[in-house]
Amino acid sequence: MRRVVQRGLWFEEFETDVVYEHRPGRTITEADNVLFTTLTMNTQPLHLDAAFADAQPPFQQRLVNSMFTLSTLVGLSVAQLTQGTLVANLGFGAMTLPKPLFHGDTMYAETVVTAKRESKSRPGEGVVTFAHTARNQHGDIVATAERSTLVLRRPA
């Protein structure tokens, strides 16, 4: 029998100007938010203190930690794009958080490859630049991020 192992895309398989939709989405729970926030030593009461957050306009409720939002946005893309083919993240560019996520919201992600080139200094690898977008269950954009990566080329 032939075996197929799930992996990300080789450098040669990435296409620019294609929207890669990442599914399934991820419903964010209170436990996710509290765990991530406390693991990262973020004492912001907007994430942890319901009585405090409920009294703060304009949202009147706890917000999901924006670093969790960005981490999950990238994480949702891994299985489809870079699982086992990523060498390294090279950097992040512009990031925006136009709307917050709240406990119980579901995040969906999509990615567009905005550029790719063979590495000049590392044979067998290429640089791929992604534009990631996260939307909530209503279709509202909640985060965007640009990311440059080093990706393996297809083995000979």
Number of C-alpha atoms within 10 A of each C-alpha: 3 3 5 6 5 10 15 20 21 20 24 15 11 17 15 14 11 12 13 17 17 19 14 11 18 17 15 19 15 15 10 14 23 16 14 16 20 13 9 10 9 13 11 13 13 20 23 21 14 15 13 14 19 14 13 13 8 8 13 14 19 24 20 25 21 19 14 18 21 20 10 19 27 21 14 23 21 18 15 15 21 21 16 15 19 23 15 13 14 12 11 14 13 9 15 15 16 10 13 18 22 20 16 13 17 18 27 25 26 21 25 19 20 16 15 20 13 18 16 10 8 11 10 15 22 22 23 24 23 21 20 24 23 27 21 21 15 10 10 13 20 22 23 24 19 20 20 20 19 24 27 25 20 13 6 4
